């Protein structure tokens, strides 16, 4: 499947804030958002004009890039959310948060969603005792996500778990660090999801 393979730091600079795409580097002074002003490219510091469309587009791009999705993938999630009975914007974020690669990242088993996706693809993650290699798999309430026993000595995984200790996990998840295991207690509420996301602008963009 196609995926973005370019420099991820330029994506953060384009949105003007940290999207935490590079793991632990984003929490240090090496973060490019802190080191460089403006967007990427030679015209990044130029004066920008903002229209309603541009504001809506930037809101959509921020969410899409945060979860590491291509446009068609993201649009598919939106249309599914639009068909649901709940609030479209909130349902969209819930579906994205339920992705296995996001859950692995939220639990601290992966340094970033990209790292979490790699761990899943390489067969290091189990769901309810069964090896799962599909990053887009959507977890359900009560499911247990854990690292395979033979993979718990992997330096990238242990480093991720150690680095995440001070940041905690969302209230809808429970993490047992000594067992490299987490449990999905419930689906997230809007208050438990990133407050910097403006899902209403995304709905307005796709409703045109």
mmCIF file of the C-alpha atoms, coordinates in Angstrom:
data_MODEL
# 
_entry.id   MODEL 
# 
loop_
_atom_site.group_PDB 
_atom_site.id 
_atom_site.type_symbol 
_atom_site.label_atom_id 
_atom_site.label_alt_id 
_atom_site.label_comp_id 
_atom_site.label_asym_id 
_atom_site.label_entity_id 
_atom_site.label_seq_id 
_atom_site.pdbx_PDB_ins_code 
_atom_site.Cartn_x 
_atom_site.Cartn_y 
_atom_site.Cartn_z 
_atom_site.occupancy 
_atom_site.B_iso_or_equiv 
_atom_site.pdbx_formal_charge 
_atom_site.auth_seq_id 
_atom_site.auth_comp_id 
_atom_site.auth_asym_id 
_atom_site.auth_atom_id 
_atom_site.pdbx_PDB_model_num 
ATOM 1   C CA . UNK A 1 1   ? 0.000   0.000   0.000  1.00 0.00 ? 1   UNK A CA 1 
ATOM 2   C CA . UNK A 1 2   ? 1.218   3.496   -0.837 1.00 0.00 ? 2   UNK A CA 1 
ATOM 3   C CA . UNK A 1 3   ? 2.472   5.631   2.016  1.00 0.00 ? 3   UNK A CA 1 
ATOM 4   C CA . UNK A 1 4   ? 4.266   8.919   2.594  1.00 0.00 ? 4   UNK A CA 1 
ATOM 5   C CA . UNK A 1 5   ? 8.030   8.327   2.764  1.00 0.00 ? 5   UNK A CA 1 
ATOM 6   C CA . UNK A 1 6   ? 9.278   11.920  2.774  1.00 0.00 ? 6   UNK A CA 1 
ATOM 7   C CA . UNK A 1 7   ? 10.631  13.905  5.756  1.00 0.00 ? 7   UNK A CA 1 
ATOM 8   C CA . UNK A 1 8   ? 7.926   14.038  8.408  1.00 0.00 ? 8   UNK A CA 1 
ATOM 9   C CA . UNK A 1 9   ? 9.270   17.125  10.168 1.00 0.00 ? 9   UNK A CA 1 
ATOM 10  C CA . UNK A 1 10  ? 8.245   19.278  7.217  1.00 0.00 ? 10  UNK A CA 1 
ATOM 11  C CA . UNK A 1 11  ? 4.647   18.122  7.765  1.00 0.00 ? 11  UNK A CA 1 
ATOM 12  C CA . UNK A 1 12  ? 4.717   19.526  11.290 1.00 0.00 ? 12  UNK A CA 1 
ATOM 13  C CA . UNK A 1 13  ? 6.228   22.778  10.051 1.00 0.00 ? 13  UNK A CA 1 
ATOM 14  C CA . UNK A 1 14  ? 3.552   23.029  7.354  1.00 0.00 ? 14  UNK A CA 1 
ATOM 15  C CA . UNK A 1 15  ? 0.804   22.789  9.972  1.00 0.00 ? 15  UNK A CA 1 
ATOM 16  C CA . UNK A 1 16  ? 2.663   25.153  12.303 1.00 0.00 ? 16  UNK A CA 1 
ATOM 17  C CA . UNK A 1 17  ? 2.621   22.828  15.324 1.00 0.00 ? 17  UNK A CA 1 
ATOM 18  C CA . UNK A 1 18  ? 3.952   19.517  16.569 1.00 0.00 ? 18  UNK A CA 1 
ATOM 19  C CA . UNK A 1 19  ? 2.151   16.451  15.231 1.00 0.00 ? 19  UNK A CA 1 
ATOM 20  C CA . UNK A 1 20  ? 4.502   14.124  17.162 1.00 0.00 ? 20  UNK A CA 1 
ATOM 21  C CA . UNK A 1 21  ? 5.487   12.168  14.074 1.00 0.00 ? 21  UNK A CA 1 
ATOM 22  C CA . UNK A 1 22  ? 9.094   11.547  15.075 1.00 0.00 ? 22  UNK A CA 1 
ATOM 23  C CA . UNK A 1 23  ? 8.757   9.965   18.496 1.00 0.00 ? 23  UNK A CA 1 
ATOM 24  C CA . UNK A 1 24  ? 10.996  11.137  21.331 1.00 0.00 ? 24  UNK A CA 1 
ATOM 25  C CA . UNK A 1 25  ? 12.716  13.752  19.127 1.00 0.00 ? 25  UNK A CA 1 
ATOM 26  C CA . UNK A 1 26  ? 9.500   15.816  19.245 1.00 0.00 ? 26  UNK A CA 1 
ATOM 27  C CA . UNK A 1 27  ? 9.936   16.264  23.013 1.00 0.00 ? 27  UNK A CA 1 
ATOM 28  C CA . UNK A 1 28  ? 13.484  17.609  22.733 1.00 0.00 ? 28  UNK A CA 1 
ATOM 29  C CA . UNK A 1 29  ? 15.099  20.807  21.519 1.00 0.00 ? 29  UNK A CA 1 
ATOM 30  C CA . UNK A 1 30  ? 15.917  19.070  18.223 1.00 0.00 ? 30  UNK A CA 1 
ATOM 31  C CA . UNK A 1 31  ? 12.298  19.392  17.087 1.00 0.00 ? 31  UNK A CA 1 
ATOM 32  C CA . UNK A 1 32  ? 12.271  21.333  13.811 1.00 0.00 ? 32  UNK A CA 1 
ATOM 33  C CA . UNK A 1 33  ? 9.124   23.242  14.803 1.00 0.00 ? 33  UNK A CA 1 
ATOM 34  C CA . UNK A 1 34  ? 11.073  24.819  17.644 1.00 0.00 ? 34  UNK A CA 1 
ATOM 35  C CA . UNK A 1 35  ? 14.303  25.293  15.688 1.00 0.00 ? 35  UNK A CA 1 
ATOM 36  C CA . UNK A 1 36  ? 12.840  26.859  12.533 1.00 0.00 ? 36  UNK A CA 1 
ATOM 37  C CA . UNK A 1 37  ? 10.173  29.482  12.009 1.00 0.00 ? 37  UNK A CA 1 
ATOM 38  C CA . UNK A 1 38  ? 7.512   29.294  9.327  1.00 0.00 ? 38  UNK A CA 1 
ATOM 39  C CA . UNK A 1 39  ? 6.595   26.552  6.926  1.00 0.00 ? 39  UNK A CA 1 
ATOM 40  C CA . UNK A 1 40  ? 8.970   24.442  4.827  1.00 0.00 ? 40  UNK A CA 1 
ATOM 41  C CA . UNK A 1 41  ? 10.510  25.699  1.604  1.00 0.00 ? 41  UNK A CA 1 
ATOM 42  C CA . UNK A 1 42  ? 11.972  29.032  0.531  1.00 0.00 ? 42  UNK A CA 1 
ATOM 43  C CA . UNK A 1 43  ? 8.611   30.786  0.822  1.00 0.00 ? 43  UNK A CA 1 
ATOM 44  C CA . UNK A 1 44  ? 7.737   29.292  4.197  1.00 0.00 ? 44  UNK A CA 1 
ATOM 45  C CA . UNK A 1 45  ? 8.230   32.547  6.058  1.00 0.00 ? 45  UNK A CA 1 
ATOM 46  C CA . UNK A 1 46  ? 6.223   34.607  3.593  1.00 0.00 ? 46  UNK A CA 1 
ATOM 47  C CA . UNK A 1 47  ? 2.950   36.288  4.384  1.00 0.00 ? 47  UNK A CA 1 
ATOM 48  C CA . UNK A 1 48  ? 0.028   33.923  4.010  1.00 0.00 ? 48  UNK A CA 1 
ATOM 49  C CA . UNK A 1 49  ? -3.546  34.634  3.074  1.00 0.00 ? 49  UNK A CA 1 
ATOM 50  C CA . UNK A 1 50  ? -6.273  32.703  4.852  1.00 0.00 ? 50  UNK A CA 1 
ATOM 51  C CA . UNK A 1 51  ? -9.616  31.879  3.260  1.00 0.00 ? 51  UNK A CA 1 
ATOM 52  C CA . UNK A 1 52  ? -12.371 29.723  4.740  1.00 0.00 ? 52  UNK A CA 1 
ATOM 53  C CA . UNK A 1 53  ? -11.359 26.913  2.421  1.00 0.00 ? 53  UNK A CA 1 
ATOM 54  C CA . UNK A 1 54  ? -7.727  27.107  3.482  1.00 0.00 ? 54  UNK A CA 1 
ATOM 55  C CA . UNK A 1 55  ? -8.645  27.019  7.184  1.00 0.00 ? 55  UNK A CA 1 
ATOM 56  C CA . UNK A 1 56  ? -10.821 23.952  6.602  1.00 0.00 ? 56  UNK A CA 1 
ATOM 57  C CA . UNK A 1 57  ? -8.128  22.281  4.501  1.00 0.00 ? 57  UNK A CA 1 
ATOM 58  C CA . UNK A 1 58  ? -5.448  22.851  7.133  1.00 0.00 ? 58  UNK A CA 1 
ATOM 59  C CA . UNK A 1 59  ? -7.731  21.379  9.828  1.00 0.00 ? 59  UNK A CA 1 
ATOM 60  C CA . UNK A 1 60  ? -8.234  18.274  7.700  1.00 0.00 ? 60  UNK A CA 1 
ATOM 61  C CA . UNK A 1 61  ? -4.564  17.941  6.792  1.00 0.00 ? 61  UNK A CA 1 
ATOM 62  C CA . UNK A 1 62  ? -3.507  18.209  10.428 1.00 0.00 ? 62  UNK A CA 1 
ATOM 63  C CA . UNK A 1 63  ? -5.703  15.276  11.464 1.00 0.00 ? 63  UNK A CA 1 
ATOM 64  C CA . UNK A 1 64  ? -4.873  13.200  8.385  1.00 0.00 ? 64  UNK A CA 1 
ATOM 65  C CA . UNK A 1 65  ? -1.140  13.667  8.796  1.00 0.00 ? 65  UNK A CA 1 
ATOM 66  C CA . UNK A 1 66  ? -1.266  13.049  12.539 1.00 0.00 ? 66  UNK A CA 1 
ATOM 67  C CA . UNK A 1 67  ? -2.661  9.558   11.930 1.00 0.00 ? 67  UNK A CA 1 
ATOM 68  C CA . UNK A 1 68  ? -0.443  8.927   8.903  1.00 0.00 ? 68  UNK A CA 1 
ATOM 69  C CA . UNK A 1 69  ? -3.211  8.364   6.350  1.00 0.00 ? 69  UNK A CA 1 
ATOM 70  C CA . UNK A 1 70  ? -3.449  9.040   2.645  1.00 0.00 ? 70  UNK A CA 1 
ATOM 71  C CA . UNK A 1 71  ? -6.307  11.131  1.302  1.00 0.00 ? 71  UNK A CA 1 
ATOM 72  C CA . UNK A 1 72  ? -8.444  8.240   0.039  1.00 0.00 ? 72  UNK A CA 1 
ATOM 73  C CA . UNK A 1 73  ? -8.045  6.376   3.321  1.00 0.00 ? 73  UNK A CA 1 
ATOM 74  C CA . UNK A 1 74  ? -9.052  9.428   5.311  1.00 0.00 ? 74  UNK A CA 1 
ATOM 75  C CA . UNK A 1 75  ? -12.019 10.129  3.053  1.00 0.00 ? 75  UNK A CA 1 
ATOM 76  C CA . UNK A 1 76  ? -13.198 6.553   3.563  1.00 0.00 ? 76  UNK A CA 1 
ATOM 77  C CA . UNK A 1 77  ? -13.206 7.071   7.334  1.00 0.00 ? 77  UNK A CA 1 
ATOM 78  C CA . UNK A 1 78  ? -15.160 10.287  6.880  1.00 0.00 ? 78  UNK A CA 1 
ATOM 79  C CA . UNK A 1 79  ? -17.867 8.686   4.735  1.00 0.00 ? 79  UNK A CA 1 
ATOM 80  C CA . UNK A 1 80  ? -18.218 5.858   7.240  1.00 0.00 ? 80  UNK A CA 1 
ATOM 81  C CA . UNK A 1 81  ? -18.584 8.386   10.058 1.00 0.00 ? 81  UNK A CA 1 
ATOM 82  C CA . UNK A 1 82  ? -21.172 10.315  8.032  1.00 0.00 ? 82  UNK A CA 1 
ATOM 83  C CA . UNK A 1 83  ? -23.295 7.160   7.751  1.00 0.00 ? 83  UNK A CA 1 
ATOM 84  C CA . UNK A 1 84  ? -23.209 6.529   11.496 1.00 0.00 ? 84  UNK A CA 1 
ATOM 85  C CA . UNK A 1 85  ? -25.882 7.679   13.936 1.00 0.00 ? 85  UNK A CA 1 
ATOM 86  C CA . UNK A 1 86  ? -23.556 9.833   16.024 1.00 0.00 ? 86  UNK A CA 1 
ATOM 87  C CA . UNK A 1 87  ? -22.045 13.252  15.417 1.00 0.00 ? 87  UNK A CA 1 
ATOM 88  C CA . UNK A 1 88  ? -20.028 12.920  12.219 1.00 0.00 ? 88  UNK A CA 1 
ATOM 89  C CA . UNK A 1 89  ? -16.909 14.760  13.379 1.00 0.00 ? 89  UNK A CA 1 
ATOM 90  C CA . UNK A 1 90  ? -16.730 12.942  16.704 1.00 0.00 ? 90  UNK A CA 1 
ATOM 91  C CA . UNK A 1 91  ? -17.368 9.559   15.072 1.00 0.00 ? 91  UNK A CA 1 
ATOM 92  C CA . UNK A 1 92  ? -14.547 10.270  12.628 1.00 0.00 ? 92  UNK A CA 1 
ATOM 93  C CA . UNK A 1 93  ? -12.058 10.854  15.437 1.00 0.00 ? 93  UNK A CA 1 
ATOM 94  C CA . UNK A 1 94  ? -13.276 7.795   17.346 1.00 0.00 ? 94  UNK A CA 1 
ATOM 95  C CA . UNK A 1 95  ? -12.720 5.565   14.312 1.00 0.00 ? 95  UNK A CA 1 
ATOM 96  C CA . UNK A 1 96  ? -9.206  6.964   13.900 1.00 0.00 ? 96  UNK A CA 1 
ATOM 97  C CA . UNK A 1 97  ? -8.398  6.504   17.590 1.00 0.00 ? 97  UNK A CA 1 
ATOM 98  C CA . UNK A 1 98  ? -9.546  2.874   17.402 1.00 0.00 ? 98  UNK A CA 1 
ATOM 99  C CA . UNK A 1 99  ? -6.918  2.001   14.790 1.00 0.00 ? 99  UNK A CA 1 
ATOM 100 C CA . UNK A 1 100 ? -4.478  -0.559  16.155 1.00 0.00 ? 100 UNK A CA 1 
ATOM 101 C CA . UNK A 1 101 ? -1.405  1.499   15.234 1.00 0.00 ? 101 UNK A CA 1 
ATOM 102 C CA . UNK A 1 102 ? -2.832  4.445   17.182 1.00 0.00 ? 102 UNK A CA 1 
ATOM 103 C CA . UNK A 1 103 ? -3.640  2.256   20.214 1.00 0.00 ? 103 UNK A CA 1 
ATOM 104 C CA . UNK A 1 104 ? -0.109  0.823   20.231 1.00 0.00 ? 104 UNK A CA 1 
ATOM 105 C CA . UNK A 1 105 ? 1.217   4.396   20.122 1.00 0.00 ? 105 UNK A CA 1 
ATOM 106 C CA . UNK A 1 106 ? -1.155  5.642   22.835 1.00 0.00 ? 106 UNK A CA 1 
ATOM 107 C CA . UNK A 1 107 ? -0.100  2.780   25.111 1.00 0.00 ? 107 UNK A CA 1 
ATOM 108 C CA . UNK A 1 108 ? 3.525   3.809   24.684 1.00 0.00 ? 108 UNK A CA 1 
ATOM 109 C CA . UNK A 1 109 ? 4.570   0.572   23.011 1.00 0.00 ? 109 UNK A CA 1 
ATOM 110 C CA . UNK A 1 110 ? 5.588   2.549   19.926 1.00 0.00 ? 110 UNK A CA 1 
ATOM 111 C CA . UNK A 1 111 ? 7.516   5.829   19.856 1.00 0.00 ? 111 UNK A CA 1 
ATOM 112 C CA . UNK A 1 112 ? 5.258   7.202   17.124 1.00 0.00 ? 112 UNK A CA 1 
ATOM 113 C CA . UNK A 1 113 ? 2.387   5.973   14.990 1.00 0.00 ? 113 UNK A CA 1 
ATOM 114 C CA . UNK A 1 114 ? 4.851   5.211   12.210 1.00 0.00 ? 114 UNK A CA 1 
ATOM 115 C CA . UNK A 1 115 ? 6.949   3.115   14.604 1.00 0.00 ? 115 UNK A CA 1 
ATOM 116 C CA . UNK A 1 116 ? 3.789   1.420   15.913 1.00 0.00 ? 116 UNK A CA 1 
ATOM 117 C CA . UNK A 1 117 ? 2.746   0.604   12.351 1.00 0.00 ? 117 UNK A CA 1 
ATOM 118 C CA . UNK A 1 118 ? 6.151   -0.951  11.713 1.00 0.00 ? 118 UNK A CA 1 
ATOM 119 C CA . UNK A 1 119 ? 5.904   -3.090  14.862 1.00 0.00 ? 119 UNK A CA 1 
ATOM 120 C CA . UNK A 1 120 ? 2.504   -4.375  13.779 1.00 0.00 ? 120 UNK A CA 1 
ATOM 121 C CA . UNK A 1 121 ? 3.614   -5.112  10.208 1.00 0.00 ? 121 UNK A CA 1 
ATOM 122 C CA . UNK A 1 122 ? 6.637   -7.038  11.492 1.00 0.00 ? 122 UNK A CA 1 
ATOM 123 C CA . UNK A 1 123 ? 4.487   -9.248  13.708 1.00 0.00 ? 123 UNK A CA 1 
ATOM 124 C CA . UNK A 1 124 ? 5.465   -7.954  17.164 1.00 0.00 ? 124 UNK A CA 1 
ATOM 125 C CA . UNK A 1 125 ? 1.900   -7.224  18.370 1.00 0.00 ? 125 UNK A CA 1 
ATOM 126 C CA . UNK A 1 126 ? -0.908  -9.514  19.551 1.00 0.00 ? 126 UNK A CA 1 
ATOM 127 C CA . UNK A 1 127 ? -4.604  -8.724  20.040 1.00 0.00 ? 127 UNK A CA 1 
ATOM 128 C CA . UNK A 1 128 ? -6.407  -11.084 22.408 1.00 0.00 ? 128 UNK A CA 1 
ATOM 129 C CA . UNK A 1 129 ? -3.515  -13.543 22.157 1.00 0.00 ? 129 UNK A CA 1 
ATOM 130 C CA . UNK A 1 130 ? -3.523  -13.632 18.344 1.00 0.00 ? 130 UNK A CA 1 
ATOM 131 C CA . UNK A 1 131 ? -0.778  -12.083 16.252 1.00 0.00 ? 131 UNK A CA 1 
ATOM 132 C CA . UNK A 1 132 ? -2.145  -9.093  14.336 1.00 0.00 ? 132 UNK A CA 1 
ATOM 133 C CA . UNK A 1 133 ? -0.283  -7.544  11.397 1.00 0.00 ? 133 UNK A CA 1 
ATOM 134 C CA . UNK A 1 134 ? -2.961  -5.108  10.168 1.00 0.00 ? 134 UNK A CA 1 
ATOM 135 C CA . UNK A 1 135 ? -2.287  -1.529  11.395 1.00 0.00 ? 135 UNK A CA 1 
ATOM 136 C CA . UNK A 1 136 ? -5.794  -0.377  10.407 1.00 0.00 ? 136 UNK A CA 1 
ATOM 137 C CA . UNK A 1 137 ? -7.501  -3.044  12.520 1.00 0.00 ? 137 UNK A CA 1 
ATOM 138 C CA . UNK A 1 138 ? -10.033 -1.327  14.798 1.00 0.00 ? 138 UNK A CA 1 
ATOM 139 C CA . UNK A 1 139 ? -9.976  -2.461  18.385 1.00 0.00 ? 139 UNK A CA 1 
ATOM 140 C CA . UNK A 1 140 ? -13.124 -3.171  20.391 1.00 0.00 ? 140 UNK A CA 1 
ATOM 141 C CA . UNK A 1 141 ? -13.930 -2.693  24.058 1.00 0.00 ? 141 UNK A CA 1 
ATOM 142 C CA . UNK A 1 142 ? -12.333 -5.378  26.224 1.00 0.00 ? 142 UNK A CA 1 
ATOM 143 C CA . UNK A 1 143 ? -9.615  -6.359  23.769 1.00 0.00 ? 143 UNK A CA 1 
ATOM 144 C CA . UNK A 1 144 ? -6.050  -6.781  25.038 1.00 0.00 ? 144 UNK A CA 1 
ATOM 145 C CA . UNK A 1 145 ? -3.147  -5.411  23.005 1.00 0.00 ? 145 UNK A CA 1 
ATOM 146 C CA . UNK A 1 146 ? 0.313   -6.683  23.902 1.00 0.00 ? 146 UNK A CA 1 
ATOM 147 C CA . UNK A 1 147 ? 3.827   -7.273  22.630 1.00 0.00 ? 147 UNK A CA 1 
ATOM 148 C CA . UNK A 1 148 ? 4.878   -10.842 21.835 1.00 0.00 ? 148 UNK A CA 1 
ATOM 149 C CA . UNK A 1 149 ? 7.031   -12.317 24.607 1.00 0.00 ? 149 UNK A CA 1 
ATOM 150 C CA . UNK A 1 150 ? 9.979   -12.896 22.284 1.00 0.00 ? 150 UNK A CA 1 
ATOM 151 C CA . UNK A 1 151 ? 9.801   -9.249  21.155 1.00 0.00 ? 151 UNK A CA 1 
ATOM 152 C CA . UNK A 1 152 ? 9.815   -7.648  24.612 1.00 0.00 ? 152 UNK A CA 1 
ATOM 153 C CA . UNK A 1 153 ? 13.610  -7.425  24.602 1.00 0.00 ? 153 UNK A CA 1 
ATOM 154 C CA . UNK A 1 154 ? 13.550  -5.306  21.427 1.00 0.00 ? 154 UNK A CA 1 
ATOM 155 C CA . UNK A 1 155 ? 15.472  -2.112  22.245 1.00 0.00 ? 155 UNK A CA 1 
ATOM 156 C CA . UNK A 1 156 ? 13.101  0.158   20.299 1.00 0.00 ? 156 UNK A CA 1 
ATOM 157 C CA . UNK A 1 157 ? 10.104  -1.194  22.230 1.00 0.00 ? 157 UNK A CA 1 
ATOM 158 C CA . UNK A 1 158 ? 11.728  -1.005  25.661 1.00 0.00 ? 158 UNK A CA 1 
ATOM 159 C CA . UNK A 1 159 ? 12.950  2.527   24.895 1.00 0.00 ? 159 UNK A CA 1 
ATOM 160 C CA . UNK A 1 160 ? 9.426   3.568   23.873 1.00 0.00 ? 160 UNK A CA 1 
ATOM 161 C CA . UNK A 1 161 ? 7.872   2.125   27.031 1.00 0.00 ? 161 UNK A CA 1 
ATOM 162 C CA . UNK A 1 162 ? 10.471  3.821   29.235 1.00 0.00 ? 162 UNK A CA 1 
ATOM 163 C CA . UNK A 1 163 ? 10.107  7.170   27.479 1.00 0.00 ? 163 UNK A CA 1 
ATOM 164 C CA . UNK A 1 164 ? 6.298   7.107   27.777 1.00 0.00 ? 164 UNK A CA 1 
ATOM 165 C CA . UNK A 1 165 ? 6.197   6.539   31.547 1.00 0.00 ? 165 UNK A CA 1 
ATOM 166 C CA . UNK A 1 166 ? 5.988   10.227  32.367 1.00 0.00 ? 166 UNK A CA 1 
ATOM 167 C CA . UNK A 1 167 ? 3.316   10.965  29.758 1.00 0.00 ? 167 UNK A CA 1 
ATOM 168 C CA . UNK A 1 168 ? 0.710   8.416   30.827 1.00 0.00 ? 168 UNK A CA 1 
ATOM 169 C CA . UNK A 1 169 ? -2.039  6.897   28.679 1.00 0.00 ? 169 UNK A CA 1 
ATOM 170 C CA . UNK A 1 170 ? -5.569  8.078   27.834 1.00 0.00 ? 170 UNK A CA 1 
ATOM 171 C CA . UNK A 1 171 ? -8.304  7.235   30.353 1.00 0.00 ? 171 UNK A CA 1 
ATOM 172 C CA . UNK A 1 172 ? -10.019 4.857   27.905 1.00 0.00 ? 172 UNK A CA 1 
ATOM 173 C CA . UNK A 1 173 ? -6.958  2.599   27.967 1.00 0.00 ? 173 UNK A CA 1 
ATOM 174 C CA . UNK A 1 174 ? -5.179  0.736   30.765 1.00 0.00 ? 174 UNK A CA 1 
ATOM 175 C CA . UNK A 1 175 ? -1.475  -0.022  30.485 1.00 0.00 ? 175 UNK A CA 1 
ATOM 176 C CA . UNK A 1 176 ? 0.518   -2.696  32.348 1.00 0.00 ? 176 UNK A CA 1 
ATOM 177 C CA . UNK A 1 177 ? 4.079   -1.695  31.517 1.00 0.00 ? 177 UNK A CA 1 
ATOM 178 C CA . UNK A 1 178 ? 5.782   -4.608  33.241 1.00 0.00 ? 178 UNK A CA 1 
ATOM 179 C CA . UNK A 1 179 ? 3.757   -6.969  31.011 1.00 0.00 ? 179 UNK A CA 1 
ATOM 180 C CA . UNK A 1 180 ? 3.973   -4.813  27.861 1.00 0.00 ? 180 UNK A CA 1 
ATOM 181 C CA . UNK A 1 181 ? 0.194   -5.079  27.718 1.00 0.00 ? 181 UNK A CA 1 
ATOM 182 C CA . UNK A 1 182 ? -2.763  -2.729  27.478 1.00 0.00 ? 182 UNK A CA 1 
ATOM 183 C CA . UNK A 1 183 ? -6.540  -3.098  27.639 1.00 0.00 ? 183 UNK A CA 1 
ATOM 184 C CA . UNK A 1 184 ? -9.253  -1.152  25.809 1.00 0.00 ? 184 UNK A CA 1 
ATOM 185 C CA . UNK A 1 185 ? -11.682 -0.132  28.560 1.00 0.00 ? 185 UNK A CA 1 
ATOM 186 C CA . UNK A 1 186 ? -14.063 1.906   26.396 1.00 0.00 ? 186 UNK A CA 1 
ATOM 187 C CA . UNK A 1 187 ? -14.231 3.951   23.236 1.00 0.00 ? 187 UNK A CA 1 
ATOM 188 C CA . UNK A 1 188 ? -12.805 7.456   23.728 1.00 0.00 ? 188 UNK A CA 1 
ATOM 189 C CA . UNK A 1 189 ? -15.073 10.423  24.360 1.00 0.00 ? 189 UNK A CA 1 
ATOM 190 C CA . UNK A 1 190 ? -14.451 13.746  22.650 1.00 0.00 ? 190 UNK A CA 1 
ATOM 191 C CA . UNK A 1 191 ? -12.870 15.120  25.825 1.00 0.00 ? 191 UNK A CA 1 
ATOM 192 C CA . UNK A 1 192 ? -10.334 12.281  25.796 1.00 0.00 ? 192 UNK A CA 1 
ATOM 193 C CA . UNK A 1 193 ? -9.185  12.990  22.241 1.00 0.00 ? 193 UNK A CA 1 
ATOM 194 C CA . UNK A 1 194 ? -6.839  15.771  21.046 1.00 0.00 ? 194 UNK A CA 1 
ATOM 195 C CA . UNK A 1 195 ? -8.404  19.151  21.710 1.00 0.00 ? 195 UNK A CA 1 
ATOM 196 C CA . UNK A 1 196 ? -6.337  20.828  18.984 1.00 0.00 ? 196 UNK A CA 1 
ATOM 197 C CA . UNK A 1 197 ? -8.341  18.985  16.319 1.00 0.00 ? 197 UNK A CA 1 
ATOM 198 C CA . UNK A 1 198 ? -11.294 20.892  14.873 1.00 0.00 ? 198 UNK A CA 1 
ATOM 199 C CA . UNK A 1 199 ? -13.431 18.154  13.353 1.00 0.00 ? 199 UNK A CA 1 
ATOM 200 C CA . UNK A 1 200 ? -16.282 20.534  12.525 1.00 0.00 ? 200 UNK A CA 1 
ATOM 201 C CA . UNK A 1 201 ? -14.088 22.244  9.919  1.00 0.00 ? 201 UNK A CA 1 
ATOM 202 C CA . UNK A 1 202 ? -13.430 18.845  8.343  1.00 0.00 ? 202 UNK A CA 1 
ATOM 203 C CA . UNK A 1 203 ? -17.153 18.167  8.117  1.00 0.00 ? 203 UNK A CA 1 
ATOM 204 C CA . UNK A 1 204 ? -17.692 21.576  6.515  1.00 0.00 ? 204 UNK A CA 1 
ATOM 205 C CA . UNK A 1 205 ? -14.917 20.885  3.994  1.00 0.00 ? 205 UNK A CA 1 
ATOM 206 C CA . UNK A 1 206 ? -16.287 17.518  2.881  1.00 0.00 ? 206 UNK A CA 1 
ATOM 207 C CA . UNK A 1 207 ? -19.893 18.763  2.881  1.00 0.00 ? 207 UNK A CA 1 
ATOM 208 C CA . UNK A 1 208 ? -19.274 21.209  0.042  1.00 0.00 ? 208 UNK A CA 1 
# 
